[in-house]
Amino acid sequence: QVQLVESGGGLVQAGGSLRLPCEASGNIASIITMSWYRQAPEKEREWVSRIHSGGFTTYRESVKGRFIISRNNARNTVYLQMNSLKPEDTAVYYCRVALVSGPLYWGKGTLVTVSS
């Protein structure tokens, strides 16, 4: 099993920045991808970004050029650097990992609120 703890959320003005860390513990050697998702009020959860074990990264179109995902293997942590934040980025942000064998694990989320 893998345990995930997100942090770094908070209130920020539009145009500001936040960095969200997600620290993994447990069976971390089996992790193949680490991802960020978000869920805005009254909306479905949506994928934001993913980083593969080899370092390859992907982003949803609406955050390209503003968000950066990175991974510190020594600290077993994945980061989401969010720049030029917009009110529509307001959501609970969740970390998710996928293991080589298939299981998925989710963190409990951290709330990001962007004021206009």
N, C-alpha and C positions, 0 to 999 in steps of 0.2 A: 504493500500500500504506500501511498504518497500523501503527505499532508502539505497543504499550501496555505500561506498566510500573506494576504495582501495588505498594503499600507500606503500612505502618501496622499490619500484623498483629502478633499477639503473644498473650501469656497475660494474661488478666484474670479477676477474680473475678466471680461472678454479681452482677448489679446494676450493674456497671461500664459504662464507655463506651470506645469506640475510634472513631477516624476513619480511614477507608481512602481514600487518594488514588489515582487512576489517571491517569497523564499520557500523553497521546497525542502522537505525532509522525508526520510524513509527510503523507499526503494528507488533512489534517484538515478542509479546506474542504468535503469531500464527506460528512462525517459527518452523519447524520440522527438517530440515536438512540445513546445511551450507556446501557449496562445493567450491572447487577451480577448475577452468578449465584453459587451456592455448591454445594459438594459435600462432604457429610459422609462419614466413613469407611463403606465398604460400602454407600453409597447412590448413587442417580443424581444427576447435576447438576440443580439446580433454579433457576428464575428467582427473583430477589429484588426487584429494582426497576428502573425504566427512566425516563429523562428524554429528552424529545424536544427537537429543536432550538429549538422555540418555548417550551420551559420546562415543558410539561405533564409531570406525574410520575404514576407508578403504582407500586403495591406489592403484594406477595403478602400475603395476609390475616394471616399469622402475625407479620409485622413492622410492620404498620400501627400508628402511634402511637409506635413505638420507634425506627425507622430513618428517616433523612432523606437523600434523594439531592439533590445540587446540582451545579452546573456553573460553572466559572470559565472563560469563553471566552478571556480574556486569557492565561491560563496553560495553556489546552488541557487542563484537568484536570477530571475528575468525582470527586466525593467521596461516600462513604457514611458518614454519621454514625450510629453504632450506640449506642443508649442502652438501659439496663435489660437488659443482655445476660443470656441464659439459657444453661445448659449445652447445650441443643439447638441453639443458634446456632453451636456448634463446627463448623468446616468450613474448607475452602480456598475463599477468595472470589476470583472471577474477574471481570475487567472485559471487556466485549464492546462493540464498536461496529458499527453497521451503516451502510454508505454508501448514498447515494441510488441508486447504480447496482446495489445488491444485495449485494455482497460483505460477509462478516462477518469480523471479526478479534477474536482473543482474546489476553488477557495470559496470563502464566504462573501467576498466582495468588499469593495471600498467605494464610498460615495464621492462623486465629483460633481460639484455644482458650479456652473459658470454664469455669472451675472452679467446682464447687458448694461 
